[in-house]
Amino acid sequence: MVEVSRAAIDPIVLPAPSASTAEGVAIPGDVPRDRRRHFACFDGYRAIAAASIVVFHVAFFSGITFRHPVAGLFLARLDVGVSLFFVISGFLLYRPFVAAHLAGRAAPGTRTFLGRRVLRIVPAYWATLFFVVYVVGVVRIASVGDAIVYFCFLQIYDNRHLGGGINQAWSLCTEVSFYLALPVYAWALRRSARRRRPAIVAEVVGVFALYAGGLVVRTLIAYNGYTKTGDCRLDWLPATMDLFALGMALAVASAWHEQGGGMPRILALLGRYPWLSWAGAGAAYAVVSTVVFTTRDIGNPFTPSQIVGREALYGIIAVLLVIPGVFGPAGRGPIRRVLQSKPFVWLGVISYGVYLTHESFIDQLIRRFGLIPGHSETVRLLLAASLASIVAATLLHLLVERPALQLKHRLG
């Protein structure tokens, strides 16, 4: 775990909140629906996360991760894109809950929240899984029981199924468990705040506990009975909660500041100078790529210290990348302009489809063109897989995702 200097983080300045806000009680007659804000950089962040995973897998299957002593170290850590996805989810999904809590409004409805989540991820996932299994046969599902596991997002709960189905969909299983847990957590926190402490204090304590708890659980798994051939427990929500908690912490700071509260100076500084935040992310990426892991570690099982160190640094990288999209002048500076540019926005919109389909295309390209896994030309494979994934993701978005999302208004 990386130690953060106490002097580097100024405490939040807490103005005196109203009694209703402090107690987290809904104001009579207040509109229960959350006032949603649009954060324009987040499609760009999704594009970056998806692209990093595509490059990660192409580098692995082409073999450059193992063949190149320097580039391999950095390419092997591009799976940080999954951590970025988790931080994004923690921020965007928790912000309506925390904004309502701090303002004393009713929380978003659980039925509506979960219904929207189902429409967002299930149709596209089921369509992709059905296609790769039963149409083109890229992936095999041996039995009805296995089909239930993969179609119901259960593969991370059994080591035998961990690498099956759509391999990278393990992260969707973790996301689904977060979706189910989030309304329960928000409800429990409200009850706690109403009885014992002001809402903002409960929120800060809560996200800190979730972050610390996630790292503690991961540490316990890593140092006690970790299975080096693949341990599904590391993908469970308790062992990844620290990443979601970082996004939730940004949501707390953002909602509190919007409602007149103070902001830690470090967040204000990084929001004002995005390059500084991204430079910090780059430095953390260099550390995890060359210090936590070295050339001799490529292709070998992780040690317990690497499991924990990678998790902590991936979280730091992801949150530093996201900060400029939450704080600071929107649309100003080259980083924000790039994130909000049309190519990045479009790639962000179809990023889910890219994430779902790209590994199947990599596998098919290697097979159809007689390429040798581990000894293929990386650039050509990357271009071909990226183009195929973008086309497939665009069709998936237009034919499946968009029609499904249009049903959201029926949920309220």
N, C-alpha and C positions, 0 to 999 in steps of 0.2 A: 504494500500500500504506500502511495506517495504522500509524504508529509507536506502539508500546506502551512506556510508561515502564518501565524496568528496575526501578525502585523499587516499581512497582505489583504486581509479581509476585514473591512470595517463593519461594525454591527449595523443592522437595519435600524433606521430611526423610526420609532413608532409614534405617530401622532395619536392623539386621544380619539379613539373611534367611538361611534355612537353605541348606546347600550345594545341596540338590536344587532349591530354588526359584531360587537364583541361577544355576544352570547350565541351568535349563529342562529337566531330565531327568524323565521320568515315573517316579513312585514305584511300585515293584513292588507289585502287588496293588491299586493305587488304581483307583477306578471311572473308566473313561474318559469316561463321559458327563458333559457339562457340567452344573454345578449352575445352572440358569437362575433368574434373579431376575425378578420382575415389576415393571415401572416403570409405576405406575398413571396417570401423566399423559400417556403417549405416545399413547393414542387421542385425547386432547384436542388434542395437537399435530398429529396427522394431520388432525383436523377443521379446525383453523386453516389448515393448509397448503392443503387442498382448497378451502376457502371463499375464500381469497385468490386462487386461480387462477380460480375461477368469476367473482368480481367483476372481476378483471383483464380477462377476455375479454368480459364483458358491457359494461364501460366502453369497451373498444376498439371493439366492433361497434356499440354504440349511438352512439358518437361523442363522448361526454362527455369522454373523454380528450383530445380535440383541441379541443373547444368551450370548456371551462372553464379559464381560465388558472391557477387555483390548484389546484382539485381534480384537474385533469388531471395535474399533476406527481406527486401522491401516488398516484393510481390507476394511473399508468403503471409504477409500481415494485412493484405487488402480485405480479408474477411471482417475487418473493422466496420465494413458497411452494414453488417447485421446489427452491431452495437448502435450505429447511427440510426437505423430504423427503430430500434427500441427506444432511444432517447426521444426521437420525433413522436412516437406513439405516446410516451409518457407525458410529453408536453401538451400535445393537441387534444388528447382525450381527457386529461385531468383538468385542463384549464376551465372548461365550463363548470365543473363541480366546485373548484376552489373559488372561482369568481362569484358564483351564487352563494357560497358559504360566507365569504368575506362581506358581501353586500347584504346578507340577511335575507336572501331570496330562497325560494324552494329549489331544491336540487333538481337537475334534469331527471326526467322519468326513466326508471330502469328499463321498462319495456321498450320505450323509444330508443334508448341508448343501445341496448342489445340488438334490437331489430335492425338498426342502422349498421351495426357491426356485421351482422349476418349478411345483409345485402352487399356490403362492401367486399367481403372476402370469400364467401362461400360459393356463389355462382361461378366466378372465374376459376376458382380452384377446382371445383368439381368438373367443370368443362374441360380444363387442361388435363386433369388426372384421367378422366374417362378417355380422352383422345390419345394420350400417350400409352395407356394400357390396352384399350380395347380396339383402337383403330389402327395405330401404327406399330404397336407392340414394342415400343422402346423400353417400357417398364413392365415387369411381370408381377401379377398378383395371383398367388397360388390357390387361395381358398376364399370362401365367403367370409370367414373370420378375419382374414387379412384385409379383405376389402372394407369391412366395417372399421378396422383399425385406421386405415389410410384415409377413408372418406370422412371419418369423424375426428380427425386431428388427434389421434391417440398414439402415434408411433414413438413419441419420446418417452413413453412410460414402460417400454420394454426394449432391452438391448437387442433382441432378435429382429425387431422391426425398425431400429433406429436409422439404418441407411437405406431402407426400402422406399417404395413409392417414388414420389418426387423428392429426391434426396434433400434438397435445400428447404423443403417445406417443414423441416423440423422447427424452424423459427416461427412458422404460423401456429404451430401447436402451442408454443410458449406465448405467443400473442393472444390466442384464444383464452388461455388460462388467465392472462392479465385482464382481458375484457370481462370475464366472469367475476374476478376479484375486485375490480375497481369500484363498482357501485357499493359493494359490501364495505370496503374500506372507507369510502366517503361517508356512508351512513354512520359507521361506528365512530369516525372522527367527529362528526357533528354532535353525536350524543356525548362524547367525551368533552368537547369544548363547551357545550351548553351547561354541563354540570361543574366543570372544574377550572377552566381557563379561557382567556380570550381566544377568538378564532384564529388569529394570526400566529399566536404562540403554539396552539395545537397543530396548525399546519406545518410550521417549521420543525417542531419536534417530531411530527409524524414522518415527514420525508427523510429526515436524518436517520430515524430508526429504521426505515425501509432500506436506505442505502447501506448503513452499517450491517444490518441483518443479512442483506444479500451477500456481502463480502464474507461475513462470518460463516454462513452456510456453505459457500463455495470453498472456503478454507478448510472447513471440517471434512467435506467430501474429498478434497484433494489430498489431505494428509491422513485420512482414515478410510482405507479400503477402496481407493480409486482404481478402477479397472483400466489399464493403459490401452487396451484394445478398443476402448470406447465405452464411456460410462454415461448412460442416458440421464442420470441424476443431475449432471451439470447443465442440462437443457431445461430442467424444471424451473418453474417460476421462482421458487424461493432462492435458487442459486443464480438467478439473473435479475432479481428484483432491483439490485443496485443501479442497473442501467435505466430501467423505467423510472426509478426514483430521482435520477438526475434530471430527466425531463420534467418530472412532476415538480421538482424544486424550482426550475425555471418558470413553470406555470404559476407557482405560488408568488415568486418575486414579481412576475409580470402583472398578475392580477392585483396584488397589493399596491404596486406602484401606480397602476391605472386608477385605483380608487383613492389616491391621495397619500399613500404611504411612502416611506423612504425607500431608497434603493442602495444596496451595498456599492461602495465606490468602485470596487473592482469590476462589477457588471457595467456600471456607467462608463468606465474607462474603456473596457473592451467593446462596448456598443458604439462608443464614439470613434474608436480606431479599430475597425474590423481586421485590418492587416495584422495588428498585434495579437488578436485572438487566434487568427489562423496561423501565425508564426508559432504561437505556443502549441497549437495542435501539431504542427510540423515537427517541432522539437520533441514532443511526446512520442510521435510516430517513429522518429529516429531512435529514440531510446528503446522502445519496445522491439524494434527491428534489429538493433545491433548490440544491445546490452542484455536485455532479458533473453533474447535468442541470439545465437551465433551461427556461423556456417555449419559447424558440426551438429547443430540441432535440427537442421532441415531434414524432414522425413522421419525423425525419431519421435517416440512418444513424449509428451510433455512431462516435465517434472512438476511436483506440487507447487514450487515457487513460481514456475512459469505460468501455470494455470491461474494463480491468483494475481501475479504481476501483470499478465496480459489483460485480465479483466479490468483491473483498476486503471491501467493506462488507456485501454480502449474507451472506457467511460470518459476519461479526461479529454481524449481526442474528440469524441463525439460532441461533448457539451461545449467545448471551445469552438467547434465549427458552427454550432447552432446559435450561440449567443448573439452574433451580429444580426441574425434574422429575427430576434426577439426584442433587443434593446438598441437604441440609437436611432438616428434619422432614417426613416424608411426610404429606400430608393437612392440613397446617396452613396457615392463611392463605387469603385469598379467591382468590388466583390458582390455587393448587393445588386448592382446592375446586371452582372453576369447571371446571378441566380434567378433574376426576374426576366431574363431574356426569353424570347419565344422558343428557341430550341431547348433550353433547359426546362422551361415550363411544360412543354409538350412531352419531353422524355420523363418528366416527373409524373405527368398524368398517366402515362402508359407503363410506368416503372413496375407496377405489380405484375403485369403480363410479361415484361422482360425477365423479371425475377423468376417467375414460374416456368418459363419455357426455355431459357438459355442453355441449361445443362443438357437437356434432351437434344438440342441442336448440335452442341459440341460433340456429344456421343455419336450422333448420326453422321456428322461431317467426317469424323475420324473413320467410321466404318465404311461409308459410301465411297470415299476417295482413297481408301487403302492406306491411310496414314497410320503411323506406328505410335501408339500412346507413349508419351514421354520423349518422343524424338520427332516431333512435328514442327513445322515452321509457325512460330507464334503469331506473327503479324497477320499472315493470311488467315489463320484459323480464327483470330480475334475479329477481323473484318467480316468474314463470312458468318460467324456465329452472331455477331452484333446485328448485322443487317437482317438475318433471318429472324432474330428475336424481336427486333423493332417492328418488322412487318407483321409477325404473328401477334405481338402485343397490341398493335394498332387494331387489327381485326377483332381480337378478343375484347378490346375496350368498346369498339363500336357495336359489336354484335351481342355481347354478354354484359359487360360491366355497366355501360351507360343505360341500357334498358332496365337493369336491376336497380340502379341508383335512382332512376326516375320514380321508383315506388316509395322512396323515402317519405314523400309528403303524406302518404296515407298513414304513416306512423305518428304523425303529429309533430 
